[in-house]
Amino acid sequence: YFDGIGMLPNRSEPSTLWLDRHYVLATLRQGDRSEAYEIFSKSPPKMILWSYRMEYIYPVIAPLIRNSYVTVAPNLRIAGSRLYLGEQEVFDVPIPGVYGLY
């Protein structure tokens, strides 16, 4: 998963990015050239622990997670999409695999 501070990773992290104030501002300034954007575009996590740090950089990473992750708890997003009866939903699959309906 990705949590913006590299806490307890369960895989080899693609980056040691620590979203402190300096890197949050750098991410906002660099946009799609930022390290955070690179992480989500080249090595998307299965889960994202959402925090105020992630909220700060949302304008940058939104195109990569908006249609790829669903909020399942106030601070947890997983690969997937929320479905609504009678509505078409776009799901940009971030990670190849088998997905189910829950």
N, C-alpha and C positions, 0 to 999 in steps of 0.2 A: 504494500500500500504506500501511498504518499501522504505525508502529513505536514510538509513544509518545514520540518525541523529534523528529519531523519531519525526519528525515535523508533526503536525496535523494528528495524526493517526485517522482513522475512524473505528477502531476495537480495541479490547483489544490486546495490543502488546504482543507477546510472549517473548519479551526481551526489556530491556532498552539499548541495545547495541548502543553506540555512536561511530561511526567510525572516531575517531580522530587519530592522528598519532600513538599513542600507540597501539590502537586496530587494526589499519590497519596492523601494523608490527606483532602483535600477531596473527592475522588471517592468514597472510602469513606464519608464522612460524608453526602454529598448523594445517593448512590445513583442512582436513575433520573432524578434532576433534574440530574445532573452533566454537564459538558461531554463527557467521554469517552462516556457513555451516549448523548448526543445525536449524536455523530459516528457511532457504530455503528448507531443507529436511523435516521438521516436520510441518511447518505452512506456506506454500508458499502463498505469497500475490497475489492478482489479478493484481496489478500494481506495477511497480518499477520506482521511480523517479531516473533517472540515473545521476550521478555526477562523478566528478573526484575521489571521495571516492570509488564509486562502481567500477570505472575503475581500481583502485589500487588492489581491492580484486577479480577482475574477474578471475584470474588464479585459485582461490580456488573454487568459486561458478559456474564456467563455466559448469561443468557437470550437474548441476541442472537447469540451465536456457537456455543453448544453444538451445535445441530443444523444449523449453516450453514457451518462451516469444519472442515476435516480437517487433521490434522498430517501433513506429508509429510517433515519433517526436524525435528530437535530444536528448532530456532528458527524454523520456517516453517509457517504455516497458510494454506491456500488455500480459496476458496469450493468447497464440495463435501462429500461424506459418504463414509465408508468403508462398503463393503458386505460382508456376510458371507453365505455360501451358506446358504440355507434360513431366513434371518431377515429380518423386515420392518424397514426402516430409515426414520426420519423425516428428510426433508431440507427445511429451511426455506430456500428460495432467497433469498439476500441481494441478488443482482444479477440482473436479467433477462438472459437469454442462452441460448446453446446449451451444454448440458453433455453430456459423453460418459463412457463407461465405460473405465477404465484399470486 
